[in-house]
Each structure stands twice: as C-alpha cells, then as structure tokens.
Amino acid sequence: MDPITPVHGTATLLLIAAAAVAVLLLLIMKARLHAFVSLVLVSVLTALAAGIPAGDVPDALAFGFNSTLGAVALLVGFGVMLGRLLEITGGAQVLADTLIGRFGERRAPLALGIAALLFGFPIFFDAGLVVFLPIILTVARRFGGSLLHYALPAAGAFAAMHALVPPHPGPVAAGVTLNGDVGVILLVGVPVAVLSWYVGAYLVGRALGNRIQVDVPSLLFGEMNGGTADQPGDAAPAAGGTGSTTVTRTAPAFGTVLTLLLLPMLLIAINTVLTTLVDTEVLPADSTLVNSLRLIGNTPIALLITLLVAIVVLGRREGSLADTSRILDDALAPICSIILITGAGGMFGGVLRVSGIGDALTGSLGDLGLPLLLQAFVIATALRVAQGSATVALTTTAGLIAAPVAAAGLGDFRIALIVMAIAAGATVLSHVNDSGFWLVSRFFGMDEKTTLRTWTVMETTLGLSAFAIATVLWLASALVL
C-alpha cells in the first residue's frame, strides 16, 4: 500500500506518533490489556488520527500485518517444531554439552554468540533466532542464572549481522542506492559487526544478566520448566502417552545435530549467493536450474526441508509418525500468541509508514546541516523509532541521502562507512512498533517492561557501538586520504 498524502503538518504527525506509542505502553504495561488487542486498537486509532480515510483503514492495517505474518509465521512454526524435536530427543543438550566442552562453562555466552555470528552470515535475524532458540534455552537451563546471559549475546549477534553485513537485504540495498561497492561494504561490515557485537551485545548482555533475572521460559520444555527435564538416555513417557509407558531415548550424535542446524544455513547461503549473482547479471535470471536452487534456499522452504529431514532422522526415536506428529502439534500450541503479537507489531509499524509519519520525521531532519555521517545516523534513527522496521529505515535513509553522498564524491570505503552509520541508526531503540521486539519478548518469556530494559537497551548499545566504530574509521580515513 502506498503512503497517503498527509492531511496534517509535520508537527501534528509527530505528536500523533508520540501519543500512539505512549497510549500503547499505557494499555499494555499499566492497564494490562493483552498486547495483541492493544496493538490492533492503537493501530486503528493512529490510522484515523493521522488522516487515513476510514474506508482505507482496513487496507492500512492489513498492509503491515499480512507482510509481517507472511515473513514470520512459517519461520516460527517450522523453527519451533524443529526446536521441539531437538529438545525432546536430547539433540539440543548434545550440542550444548559440546559447545561448553570446547569453550568451558564460564565462556558459554561467548560460545553461543560466536556460533550465532557464524550462522547469522547467511540467515535473517528472525529465522536464525528461531533455529538457535533450543540451544540458547538448553544452555541457560543447564547452568542457571538469568537467561539474559545467554540470550542477548546470541540474539545480538544475529541482529548485528542482519543490519551490517551483506548479503542481508538492508546493507545491500543501501549500498546499491549509494552506488557503493558491495564487496567493500562486506569487508568493512564484518569487522564492524563483530566489534560492535562484542561491546554492545556480549558485554552489555552480561551486565544486564547480572542485574536482571529472567527465568528460562517453558516454550520448548512444556511442563518440565522449573522441574527436572528428561535427560538423554533416561526413561521418559512415550509421546502422546499418559506416563505409564516409557521409552529409552538415546541422544543423537553431535554430528547429526550439527548437520540439522547447518542444513538450513547451507540452503539459504546457496539462495543468497545465487540471488546476488543474478542481480549482478553474472547468472541468467530465467535459468530453470538457478531458480530451482533459489527455491529450495528460500528461508521457509529451507526450514521445511530441514524439518522433514529431522522428522526422518530424529522422529523415529519417538516411535511412530503419529507420535512425532503429536510432538509437533504440541510445539505449535504455545506460539499462537507469539505469531499474532508479532504480526500486530508489524501492523502498527505499517500504519506509521502508510500515514506518512516516517516521511514527516525524516523530512524535518534532512536540512539540519549535520555532517554527512552523523546525518545518515540521525535520519536512520528517526525512521527506526518512527516506523520500527530496520530494513525500511536502511533503504529509505539511503534514498534520502543519496544526492548529498553523490555530490560529496566519496570513495567506496567512505560510502561503506555511510552504510554502517545508516545501519547503526536503523538498529537502535527497538520498541513496541518493531515486530522483532515482540518476537524476542515472547520467545524469551519477558514482559514488555523487561524487554524495554533489556532488548531495547542492547539494541541501542549495539547500534551506538557500530556508529562509534564507523566514526573512528571515518576520521582515520580523513588523515590517510
């Protein structure tokens, strides 16, 4: 849906946006109205207040809700079913034990973060988080303490790679818009992502974990949360049974578990590489073989293939296919709320975009006379806060500053730093209009206040760290060039 022609001035639109966020937080945190109901209600009121015609309000609501659900629902569904199979067969425990054996208990959060950085290279934030969820929860349950010690370094790693490093769509689109070299952006983005993750996510995650206790949720563990879970090799109730019949579970080998985790990464990486080659006209866009390989590397299809392989490899440990189906069905029940709330968060962000609030905010910042690097960061931050989507903030900001960047005659290295600044601004201040905020909140069992105190803070320190590194490199390049 295209943005409407605003009927209000910039100041009024900004006041509407601020009031909408304030009312939403009040409804959820003070009135304790369910987050899904609150998001839909505030989205409707915001659309009307911003001047969207009443007849167009349903389309405006569906714009953000449908696009978010289309991107998230299949990933969450397939990912949680895969995670449940890994957990109940002992696969997650095997991987956790191996990681801890290699890195040691004290460096378990570091091990999770490094693994997430590697896996996050080809895979989007939400898909990576879904696939990695059973590992995070299993390690946290084993060693105790706040879940934040383990969750924030891993989630922050996926967020850093998604925002800063090609071939993810945001930095690629921004680089192309600014006529930069994607290869240079990749070479700059990787060290910036790793350094900013270490400072802004790993160290901050440890500090937040020391201050705020978040218990491991029962998303994958069912009734076992807070009790003693069945360990690999123990006698456990048969799937779908009453507990009177037991089966002896033999945990899968480490190589089997690692293969199941790497399979979607490999398929998605193939799709990413082929898409890049097609976009750069190295490969023909109408090739049947290329398009077939891209199809199986499409993220939902890659997760579906992985789930089918897991059913064959792991499901047979649970008995019949009917038993495995009951396990998968049980895995889906707790995530209905997650999917709906995430979709509603996308709805709210979509209304803010369609209403023109995001454009009004960035337009008011475009003529402030700020240095180019700072201007890129500030505009991306404003867009991020206004409408929620990091990718939209990245691509829109690049379009807004493309003319001054071209006029400045910057080289590829400095254009890459501009992209880093935009990505940094598009990362900070994740809040209630960001579908990722709700995904993290529900996956990690945190209420909205706790998510603001933890995830929002970590995303902000991650973005600020990336911008600080880009600024240092910018100043250093001025001395060299």
Buried (B, 14 or more C-beta within 10 A) or exposed (E): BEBBEBEBEBEBBBBBBEBBBEBBBEBBBEEEBEBBBBBBBBBBBBBBBBBBEEEBBEBBBBBBBBBBBEBBBBBBBBBBBBBBBBBBBBBBBBBBBBBBEEBEEEBBBBBBBBBBBEBBBBBBBBBBBBBBBBBBBBBBBBBEBBBBBBBBBBBBBBBBBBBBBBBBBBBBBBBBBBEBBBEBBBBBBBEBBBBBBBBBBBBBBBBBBEEBEBBBBBBBBBEBBEEEBBEBEEEBEBBBBEEEEEBEBEBBEBEBBBBBBBBBBBBBBBBBBBBBBBBEEEBEEEEEEBEEBBEBBBBBBBBBBBBEBBBEBBBEBBBEEEBBBBBBEBBBEBBEBBBBBBBBBBBBBBBBBBBBBBBBBBBBBBEEEBEBBBBBBBBBBBBBBBBBBBBBBBBBBBBBBBEBBEEEEBEBBBBBBBBBBBBBBBBBBBBBBBBBBBBBBBBBBBBBEBBBBBBBBBBBBBBBBBBBBBBEBBEEBEEEE
